[in-house]
Amino acid sequence: MIKFFLMVNRQGQTRLSKYYEHVEIHKRTLLETEVIKSCLSRSSEQCSFIEYKDFKLIYRQYAALFIVVGVNDTENEMAIYEFIHNFVEVLDEYFSRVSELDIMFNLDKVHIILDEMLLNGCIVETNRARILAPLLILDKMSDS
């Protein structure tokens, strides 16, 4: 099960965070700081899977953004690694080459995409057309 989902830039600033288990606010800040530090300090030749405390971190870098997912020990690392890639492909399709600014200024839409893909920390949808359907309907409604 996925415990949290983070999008972070190279400077370590969190652009998106979604937690699927209750974590107190001050503990979230500490957790994010430690997780970001451990992922950003690694070289591109190192593995993208990290054992961290009582869970695993899986991360991928896309240009200036890092996507970090914290999972429990029973989760398949490669499945989550591919899930991250699928998430970025969906963002690319919707935003036409997604950038950090797209995420910052359209955070609500990014949350909708993530919510379509994940439910209570479990992957429920990977089909791009089905994931984007609610957003496209919202866009049509706002245009008219």
C-alpha positions as CSV (number, residue, x, y, z in Angstrom):
1,M,0.0,0.0,0.0
2,I,1.1,3.5,-0.8
3,K,1.7,5.6,2.3
4,F,2.5,9.0,0.7
5,F,3.1,10.6,-2.7
6,L,5.4,13.6,-3.1
7,M,6.5,15.8,-6.0
8,V,9.6,17.9,-5.2
9,N,11.8,20.2,-7.2
10,R,15.7,20.1,-7.2
11,Q,15.8,22.7,-4.5
12,G,13.8,20.4,-2.1
13,Q,10.6,22.4,-2.3
14,T,7.5,20.2,-2.1
15,R,5.1,20.9,-5.0
16,L,2.6,18.2,-4.2
17,S,2.1,16.0,-1.2
18,K,-0.7,13.4,-0.6
19,Y,-0.8,11.1,2.4
20,Y,-2.8,8.0,2.6
21,E,-2.1,7.4,6.3
22,H,-2.6,9.9,9.1
23,V,0.6,11.7,9.9
24,E,0.6,14.8,12.1
25,I,1.6,18.1,10.4
26,H,4.8,18.6,12.3
27,K,5.8,15.0,11.6
28,R,5.0,15.4,7.9
29,T,7.4,18.3,7.7
30,L,10.2,16.3,9.3
31,L,9.4,13.2,7.2
32,E,9.4,15.2,3.9
33,T,12.7,16.9,4.8
34,E,14.4,13.6,5.6
35,V,12.9,11.8,2.5
36,I,13.8,14.6,0.2
37,K,17.3,14.8,1.5
38,S,17.9,11.1,1.1
39,C,16.6,11.1,-2.5
40,L,18.2,14.3,-3.7
41,S,21.6,13.3,-2.4
42,R,21.8,10.2,-4.5
43,S,23.5,10.1,-7.9
44,S,21.8,9.1,-11.1
45,E,23.7,5.8,-11.2
46,Q,22.2,4.7,-7.8
47,C,19.1,2.6,-7.5
48,S,15.8,4.4,-7.2
49,F,14.6,2.2,-4.3
50,I,15.6,3.1,-0.8
51,E,14.9,1.3,2.5
52,Y,13.8,4.0,4.9
53,K,12.7,3.3,8.5
54,D,9.6,1.0,8.3
55,F,8.9,1.6,4.6
56,K,10.5,1.8,1.2
57,L,10.9,4.9,-1.0
58,I,10.6,4.7,-4.7
59,Y,11.5,7.8,-6.7
60,R,12.0,8.9,-10.3
61,Q,13.5,12.2,-11.6
62,Y,11.9,14.0,-14.5
63,A,13.9,17.1,-15.5
64,A,13.8,19.3,-12.4
65,L,11.1,17.3,-10.6
66,F,11.4,14.3,-8.3
67,I,8.4,12.1,-7.6
68,V,8.8,10.1,-4.4
69,V,6.4,7.4,-3.3
70,G,6.6,5.8,0.2
71,V,5.2,2.3,0.4
72,N,5.0,-0.5,2.9
73,D,7.3,-3.6,2.7
74,T,4.8,-5.8,0.8
75,E,4.4,-3.5,-2.2
76,N,6.1,-4.3,-5.5
77,E,8.8,-1.7,-6.2
78,M,8.8,-2.1,-10.0
79,A,5.0,-1.7,-10.1
80,I,5.2,1.6,-8.2
81,Y,8.2,2.7,-10.4
82,E,6.0,2.1,-13.5
83,F,3.0,3.8,-11.8
84,I,5.1,6.9,-11.3
85,H,5.9,6.8,-15.0
86,N,2.3,6.3,-15.9
87,F,1.3,9.3,-13.7
88,V,3.9,11.5,-15.6
89,E,2.6,10.3,-18.9
90,V,-1.0,11.2,-17.9
91,L,0.3,14.7,-16.9
92,D,2.1,15.1,-20.1
93,E,-0.9,14.1,-22.1
94,Y,-3.1,16.6,-20.3
95,F,-0.7,19.5,-20.1
96,S,1.2,18.8,-23.3
97,R,4.7,18.5,-21.9
98,V,4.1,19.1,-18.2
99,S,6.4,21.4,-16.3
100,E,6.9,22.5,-12.7
101,L,4.8,25.6,-13.4
102,D,1.9,23.6,-14.7
103,I,1.9,21.7,-11.4
104,M,2.1,24.9,-9.3
105,F,-0.7,26.7,-11.1
106,N,-3.0,23.7,-11.7
107,L,-2.6,21.9,-8.4
108,D,-6.3,21.1,-8.2
109,K,-6.1,19.3,-11.6
110,V,-3.0,17.4,-10.6
111,H,-4.9,16.2,-7.4
112,I,-7.9,15.1,-9.5
113,I,-5.5,13.0,-11.7
114,L,-3.9,11.5,-8.7
115,D,-7.2,10.8,-7.1
116,E,-8.4,9.1,-10.2
117,M,-5.4,6.8,-10.1
118,L,-5.2,6.1,-6.4
119,L,-7.8,5.3,-3.8
120,N,-6.8,5.0,-0.1
121,G,-3.2,4.2,-1.2
122,C,-4.1,1.5,-3.7
123,I,-3.7,1.8,-7.5
124,V,-7.2,1.7,-9.0
125,E,-6.8,3.0,-12.5
126,T,-4.0,3.1,-15.0
127,N,-5.9,3.7,-18.3
128,R,-5.1,7.3,-19.4
129,A,-8.4,7.9,-21.2
130,R,-10.4,6.9,-18.1
131,I,-8.2,9.0,-15.8
132,L,-8.5,12.1,-17.9
133,A,-12.2,11.8,-18.7
134,P,-13.5,13.7,-15.6
135,L,-11.0,16.5,-16.2
136,L,-12.0,16.8,-19.8
137,I,-15.7,17.0,-18.8
138,L,-14.8,19.7,-16.3
139,D,-12.9,21.6,-18.9
140,K,-15.9,21.5,-21.3
141,M,-18.2,22.7,-18.6
142,S,-15.9,25.6,-17.8
143,D,-15.6,26.6,-21.4
144,S,-19.4,26.8,-21.9
